[in-house]
Structures are given as structure tokens and as C-alpha cells.
Amino acid sequence: MEKNELKILAQHLANPQGEKGLEIGEMMHATNIGMTLESIKTLLIEDDEHILEIGHGNAGHVKSILNKAQNLHYTGIDISETMHHEAKRLNEKFKDQAAFVLYEGTKLPFRDKTFDKIFTVNTVYFWQQPVEYLNEVYRVLKDNGTFVLTFGQRDFMEKLPFTQFDFTLYNSDEMEETVSKSHFKRMKISEKEEEVKSKTGKDTITRNYTVLTIKK
């Protein structure tokens, strides 16, 4: 891919827009589904819980969440208007249990202690002020709640040609240090790897990623 194409891809990965954004949303769902399902599993979802996902993409995985327990409510939040509308379209039949919110990317538009479980996959690279953002997550999470933060490790991400454009990369230690500067007090690190198709559409690659389970 040419440099300009890579830059456009990076922009769509951060904030998918228009027809190209819909394509990128489908591709992200396919390449991220392993990380997403691992994150959902790590949440240990129970009956009657309210789940928040930050950066839901096309939200093709919502059914997997709602099948985890009884009487669940899911809220997805995203900065992409394209993904917001696509997620609502794809999950129309779950509209009694799933809501989608469009926001500006820094302040979570919810009351304090709203959610039992919160998770996010492959969004941390785009947080402008990560400690302040983590404190927003802390604010809307219930006292006994769980926050799962999942991201590709720096060593892996640096090999991807598009991450040179406006991605902030972390290894597990760097992310642990960042979380420790926030209000959160406890975390558990789990490092994983999986075989995935490259986002540039070429070979299968081994992705190393981290699942952080974070508590107040």
C-alpha cells in the first residue's frame, strides 16, 4: 500500500466514515472478533447486568453478549456516525436490550456508577488523554464492577504499516503504568496470541495482545 492509502486506512480505523467506513467496519469486526470474544468472556457477565462497550464498531457481536446471561442491557458508544447507524441497523432486533450512543470521544455521557461491566477493544491507541479517559471509565463503573481493556501489544503493532499514523502504542508494562496513574486500584494482566488476517488484506499474522482486567 502507498503511504497515502495507509494514512487513510489509519484514519478509518480510528473513525470509520461513509461507504469506505462500512467496509472497514466489516473488516475490523472480522479481524477483531477473537479479541472481542475473549474480552466478553473475561467480563464474567451475570444476570441483570448493564454492559458498556466503548468503540463498538459495527457491533456484529452484540448477540454474543446478550446470550451470556438473562435480562442484560447493552450500551455501545462510538465516535463514528457511520458505525453508530450501522450498529443500530445490524442490531434492530435487539433494540429492547441494546442502545447505541454517539459521542465526542472524551466525556462519557452517563451518570456516575451506571454500569456493572465495561469493555473496550483496540481503542486505547486513539485516546488523547488516557489517564483522564480512564478516570471517566472509573466514574461510570459501579464500585464492584469490572473494566476489561484489550489492545495489541506494541511489538506486534509496530510491525503494521498504518500504525505510524496517529496511533499511540503500548506494551503491557506501559499500559499497567498508565492505569496506575488513574483512580483504578487493581488490575490483572493476561497476554494472548492468535492468528489473524492482516488489515491490509494480505497474509495471516500472529497477533500478540493484552487483556487487562481492572477493578476499583
C-alpha positions as CSV (number, residue, x, y, z in Angstrom):
1,M,0.0,0.0,0.0
2,E,1.1,3.6,-0.7
3,K,1.7,5.9,2.2
4,N,-1.4,7.9,1.5
5,E,-3.5,4.8,1.4
6,L,-2.1,3.7,4.7
7,K,-2.9,7.1,6.2
8,I,-6.5,6.8,5.0
9,L,-6.7,3.3,6.4
10,A,-5.4,4.6,9.8
11,Q,-8.0,7.4,9.8
12,H,-10.8,4.9,9.1
13,L,-9.6,2.5,11.8
14,A,-9.8,5.4,14.3
15,N,-13.1,6.8,13.0
16,P,-14.8,4.9,10.1
17,Q,-16.7,7.2,7.7
18,G,-19.0,6.7,4.8
19,E,-19.0,3.7,2.4
20,K,-15.3,3.0,2.9
21,G,-16.0,3.2,6.7
22,L,-18.7,0.5,6.3
23,E,-16.1,-1.8,4.6
24,I,-13.5,-1.0,7.3
25,G,-16.2,-1.7,10.0
26,E,-16.8,-5.2,8.5
27,M,-13.1,-5.9,8.3
28,M,-12.5,-4.7,11.9
29,H,-15.3,-7.0,13.1
30,A,-13.7,-10.0,11.3
31,T,-10.2,-9.3,12.4
32,N,-11.0,-8.3,16.0
33,I,-13.7,-10.9,16.8
34,G,-11.2,-13.1,18.7
35,M,-10.1,-10.3,20.9
36,T,-13.7,-9.1,21.4
37,L,-15.0,-12.6,22.4
38,E,-12.0,-13.1,24.7
39,S,-12.9,-9.7,26.3
40,I,-16.5,-10.6,26.7
41,K,-15.5,-13.9,28.3
42,T,-13.2,-12.1,30.7
43,L,-16.1,-9.9,31.9
44,L,-17.8,-12.9,33.6
45,I,-21.2,-11.4,32.7
46,E,-24.1,-12.3,35.1
47,D,-27.9,-11.9,35.0
48,D,-29.4,-8.4,35.1
49,E,-26.2,-6.5,34.4
50,H,-25.7,-3.4,32.3
51,I,-22.8,-3.6,30.0
52,L,-21.0,-0.7,28.3
53,E,-18.8,-1.2,25.2
54,I,-16.5,1.7,24.2
55,G,-15.9,1.8,20.5
56,H,-18.4,-0.8,19.3
57,G,-17.7,-0.6,15.6
58,N,-20.5,-2.3,13.6
59,A,-21.4,-4.3,16.8
60,G,-21.9,-7.5,14.9
61,H,-21.0,-9.3,18.2
62,V,-23.9,-7.9,20.4
63,K,-25.8,-11.2,20.2
64,S,-22.8,-13.0,21.7
65,I,-23.1,-10.6,24.7
66,L,-26.8,-10.8,25.2
67,N,-26.7,-14.6,25.1
68,K,-24.3,-14.7,28.1
69,A,-27.0,-14.3,30.8
70,Q,-30.6,-13.3,31.4
71,N,-32.1,-9.8,31.4
72,L,-28.9,-8.0,30.2
73,H,-28.8,-4.5,28.9
74,Y,-26.0,-3.4,26.5
75,T,-25.0,0.1,25.6
76,G,-22.4,0.8,22.9
77,I,-20.7,4.1,22.5
78,D,-18.7,5.3,19.5
79,I,-17.3,8.5,17.8
80,S,-18.2,7.3,14.3
81,E,-21.6,8.3,13.0
82,T,-21.2,5.7,10.3
83,M,-20.7,2.9,12.9
84,H,-23.4,4.3,15.1
85,H,-26.0,3.9,12.3
86,E,-24.6,0.6,11.1
87,A,-24.7,-0.9,14.6
88,K,-28.3,0.2,15.1
89,R,-29.2,-1.3,11.7
90,L,-27.5,-4.6,12.4
91,N,-29.0,-4.9,15.9
92,E,-32.5,-3.7,15.2
93,K,-34.0,-7.0,16.6
94,F,-32.2,-6.4,19.9
95,K,-33.4,-2.8,20.3
96,D,-35.2,-3.5,23.6
97,Q,-31.9,-4.6,25.1
98,A,-29.2,-2.8,23.1
99,A,-28.8,1.0,22.8
100,F,-26.2,2.9,20.8
101,V,-24.8,6.4,21.7
102,L,-22.8,8.7,19.5
103,Y,-20.4,10.9,21.5
104,E,-17.4,13.3,21.0
105,G,-14.7,10.9,22.4
106,T,-13.6,12.3,25.7
107,K,-16.5,12.6,28.2
108,L,-18.8,9.5,28.7
109,P,-22.4,10.9,28.7
110,F,-23.6,8.8,31.6
111,R,-24.3,9.2,35.3
112,D,-21.8,8.0,37.9
113,K,-21.8,4.3,38.7
114,T,-24.2,3.3,35.8
115,F,-22.5,0.1,34.5
116,D,-21.7,-3.3,36.0
117,K,-19.2,-4.2,33.3
118,I,-17.3,-2.1,30.8
119,F,-15.0,-3.2,28.0
120,T,-13.1,-1.8,25.0
121,V,-11.1,-3.5,22.3
122,N,-8.4,-1.7,20.2
123,T,-9.4,1.8,21.1
124,V,-6.7,2.9,23.6
125,Y,-4.3,3.8,20.8
126,F,-6.6,6.8,20.0
127,W,-7.2,8.2,23.5
128,Q,-5.8,11.7,23.6
129,Q,-5.5,11.9,27.4
130,P,-5.5,8.2,28.6
131,V,-5.4,8.9,32.3
132,E,-8.3,11.3,32.2
133,Y,-10.2,8.9,30.0
134,L,-9.6,6.0,32.4
135,N,-11.0,8.3,35.2
136,E,-14.1,8.7,33.1
137,V,-14.5,4.9,32.8
138,Y,-13.9,4.7,36.6
139,R,-16.7,7.3,37.2
140,V,-19.4,5.4,35.3
141,L,-18.4,2.0,36.6
142,K,-20.1,0.6,39.7
143,D,-18.0,0.1,42.8
144,N,-17.9,-3.7,42.4
145,G,-17.7,-3.5,38.6
146,T,-15.2,-4.8,36.1
147,F,-13.4,-3.0,33.3
148,V,-11.7,-5.0,30.6
149,L,-9.2,-3.2,28.4
150,T,-7.8,-5.1,25.4
151,F,-5.2,-4.0,23.0
152,G,-2.5,-5.2,20.6
153,Q,1.0,-5.2,22.1
154,R,3.5,-2.6,21.0
155,D,5.9,-5.2,19.5
156,F,3.2,-6.5,17.3
157,M,1.5,-3.2,16.4
158,E,4.8,-1.6,15.4
159,K,5.1,-4.1,12.5
160,L,1.8,-2.9,11.0
161,P,2.5,-0.1,8.4
162,F,-0.6,2.0,9.2
163,T,0.2,2.4,13.0
164,Q,2.8,5.1,12.2
165,F,-0.2,7.5,11.7
166,D,-1.7,8.8,14.9
167,F,-1.5,5.5,16.9
168,T,-0.1,5.6,20.5
169,L,1.2,2.1,21.2
170,Y,1.7,0.3,24.5
171,N,3.3,-2.8,25.8
172,S,1.7,-4.5,28.9
173,D,4.0,-2.7,31.3
174,E,3.4,0.7,29.8
175,M,-0.4,0.2,29.9
176,E,-0.2,-1.0,33.5
177,E,1.8,2.1,34.4
178,T,-0.8,4.3,32.7
179,V,-3.7,2.6,34.5
180,S,-1.8,3.0,37.8
181,K,-1.9,6.8,37.4
182,S,-5.7,6.7,37.2
183,H,-8.2,6.2,40.1
184,F,-8.2,2.4,39.4
185,K,-6.5,0.4,42.1
186,R,-6.4,-3.3,41.0
187,M,-5.6,-5.0,37.7
188,K,-4.7,-8.4,36.3
189,I,-2.7,-8.8,33.1
190,S,-3.3,-11.7,30.7
191,E,-1.2,-11.9,27.5
192,K,-2.6,-13.8,24.5
193,E,-1.8,-14.6,20.9
194,E,-3.9,-15.5,17.9
195,E,-3.6,-16.0,14.1
196,V,-5.4,-13.3,12.2
197,K,-5.6,-11.9,8.6
198,S,-3.8,-8.6,8.2
199,K,-5.9,-5.4,8.0
200,T,-4.0,-4.6,4.8
201,G,-5.7,-7.7,3.3
202,K,-2.5,-9.7,2.9
203,D,-1.0,-12.6,4.9
204,T,-2.1,-14.3,8.1
205,I,-0.1,-12.9,11.0
206,T,0.4,-13.8,14.7
207,R,-1.1,-11.1,16.9
208,N,0.1,-10.7,20.4
209,Y,-2.4,-8.8,22.6
210,T,-3.1,-8.0,26.2
211,V,-6.3,-8.3,28.2
212,L,-6.3,-6.1,31.3
213,T,-9.0,-6.9,33.9
214,I,-9.3,-3.7,36.0
215,K,-11.2,-3.0,39.3
216,K,-11.7,-0.1,41.6
